[in-house]
Each structure stands twice: as structure tokens, then as C-alpha cells.
Amino acid sequence: MNILVATAAAAAWRKALELQPGMAALEKGLARALFAGRAYEEALPLLAKHGMEAELGEALLETGKAAEAIPHLLKARGAGAALGR
């Protein structure tokens, strides 16, 4: 997904959240769109709230917080191994 598409998607998710505040599925969609659009700082709270470990770890790396990223990346790796990946 390119940044322009991700930005438009984030705007759509925000509008949906205005209609259904706090809805987890919509917050996750917004988190993914922000992540895809490289709006990492803005995505961080939503990624953390919804346990999106792989994306959270990568976003922390992208924002220069490597030490904070490691536990999330390891947790995501463990989840992937449990799923047979």
C-alpha cells in the first residue's frame, strides 16, 4: 500500500470511528492504515492497545526505540511459531 492510499484509508477509518467510537475492529483498521502510511508515532498507542505485536515492534524500530521493540518482536515471533510459521 502506498502512502497516499494509506493516508486516504486512515481518513476513512477515522470517519468510521466518529460513528462508532471505541469499536476495536475500526481502531485496528486505523492502526494498520497509519502503520502502512508510516505514521508510526500516531499508530503506536493503537498498536499497543490491540496487541498488534509485530507491527508495534516494527513501529518502535522505525521511531528509534529499538530496545522497546525487542520484546514485542520476540512475542510476535513466538506467536508465529505457535501458528506453524
C-alpha positions as a Markdown table, in Angstrom:
| # | Residue | x | y | z |
|---|---|---|---|---|
| 1 | Met | 0.0 | 0.0 | 0.0 |
| 2 | Asn | 1.5 | 3.3 | -0.9 |
| 3 | Ile | 1.5 | 6.3 | 1.5 |
| 4 | Leu | -1.2 | 8.2 | -0.4 |
| 5 | Val | -3.6 | 5.2 | -0.3 |
| 6 | Ala | -2.8 | 4.6 | 3.3 |
| 7 | Thr | -3.5 | 8.2 | 4.2 |
| 8 | Ala | -6.8 | 8.1 | 2.5 |
| 9 | Ala | -7.6 | 4.8 | 4.2 |
| 10 | Ala | -6.7 | 6.3 | 7.6 |
| 11 | Ala | -9.1 | 9.2 | 6.9 |
| 12 | Ala | -11.9 | 6.7 | 6.2 |
| 13 | Trp | -11.2 | 4.7 | 9.4 |
| 14 | Arg | -11.3 | 7.9 | 11.4 |
| 15 | Lys | -14.7 | 8.8 | 9.9 |
| 16 | Ala | -15.9 | 5.3 | 10.8 |
| 17 | Leu | -14.6 | 5.7 | 14.3 |
| 18 | Glu | -16.6 | 9.0 | 14.6 |
| 19 | Leu | -19.7 | 7.0 | 14.0 |
| 20 | Gln | -18.7 | 4.0 | 16.2 |
| 21 | Pro | -16.2 | 5.4 | 18.9 |
| 22 | Gly | -14.1 | 2.8 | 20.5 |
| 23 | Met | -15.0 | -0.1 | 18.2 |
| 24 | Ala | -12.0 | -2.4 | 18.3 |
| 25 | Ala | -12.2 | -3.5 | 14.7 |
| 26 | Leu | -12.2 | 0.1 | 13.5 |
| 27 | Glu | -9.3 | 1.0 | 15.7 |
| 28 | Lys | -7.3 | -1.9 | 14.4 |
| 29 | Gly | -8.1 | -0.8 | 10.8 |
| 30 | Leu | -6.9 | 2.7 | 11.6 |
| 31 | Ala | -3.8 | 1.3 | 13.3 |
| 32 | Arg | -2.9 | -0.7 | 10.2 |
| 33 | Ala | -3.6 | 2.3 | 7.9 |
| 34 | Leu | -1.4 | 4.5 | 10.0 |
| 35 | Phe | 1.3 | 1.9 | 10.1 |
| 36 | Ala | 1.1 | 1.4 | 6.3 |
| 37 | Gly | 1.3 | 5.2 | 5.8 |
| 38 | Arg | 4.4 | 5.3 | 8.0 |
| 39 | Ala | 2.6 | 7.4 | 10.7 |
| 40 | Tyr | 4.3 | 5.3 | 13.3 |
| 41 | Glu | 4.1 | 7.7 | 16.3 |
| 42 | Glu | 0.4 | 8.1 | 15.8 |
| 43 | Ala | -0.1 | 4.3 | 15.3 |
| 44 | Leu | 1.9 | 3.3 | 18.4 |
| 45 | Pro | -0.9 | 3.7 | 21.0 |
| 46 | Leu | -3.4 | 1.8 | 18.9 |
| 47 | Leu | -1.0 | -1.0 | 18.0 |
| 48 | Ala | -0.2 | -1.4 | 21.7 |
| 49 | Lys | -3.8 | -1.3 | 22.8 |
| 50 | His | -4.8 | -4.1 | 20.4 |
| 51 | Gly | -1.7 | -6.3 | 21.0 |
| 52 | Met | -0.5 | -6.0 | 17.4 |
| 53 | Glu | 3.0 | -7.1 | 18.4 |
| 54 | Ala | 4.7 | -7.4 | 15.1 |
| 55 | Glu | 3.5 | -4.0 | 13.8 |
| 56 | Leu | 4.2 | -2.5 | 17.2 |
| 57 | Gly | 7.8 | -3.8 | 17.3 |
| 58 | Glu | 8.4 | -2.5 | 13.8 |
| 59 | Ala | 6.9 | 0.9 | 14.5 |
| 60 | Leu | 9.1 | 1.2 | 17.6 |
| 61 | Leu | 12.2 | 0.3 | 15.5 |
| 62 | Glu | 11.2 | 2.9 | 12.9 |
| 63 | Thr | 10.9 | 5.6 | 15.6 |
| 64 | Gly | 14.3 | 4.8 | 17.0 |
| 65 | Lys | 13.2 | 2.8 | 20.0 |
| 66 | Ala | 15.0 | -0.4 | 19.3 |
| 67 | Ala | 15.3 | -1.5 | 23.0 |
| 68 | Glu | 11.5 | -1.2 | 23.4 |
| 69 | Ala | 10.9 | -3.0 | 20.2 |
| 70 | Ile | 12.7 | -6.2 | 21.0 |
| 71 | Pro | 10.1 | -7.7 | 23.5 |
| 72 | His | 7.3 | -7.1 | 21.0 |
| 73 | Leu | 9.2 | -8.6 | 18.1 |
| 74 | Leu | 10.1 | -11.7 | 20.1 |
| 75 | Lys | 6.5 | -12.1 | 21.2 |
| 76 | Ala | 5.3 | -11.8 | 17.6 |
| 77 | Arg | 7.9 | -14.3 | 16.6 |
| 78 | Gly | 6.7 | -16.7 | 19.2 |
| 79 | Ala | 3.1 | -16.3 | 18.1 |
| 80 | Gly | 4.1 | -17.0 | 14.5 |
| 81 | Ala | 6.0 | -20.1 | 15.6 |
| 82 | Ala | 2.9 | -21.3 | 17.5 |
| 83 | Leu | 0.9 | -21.0 | 14.3 |
| 84 | Gly | 3.4 | -23.1 | 12.4 |
| 85 | Arg | 5.1 | -20.2 | 10.6 |
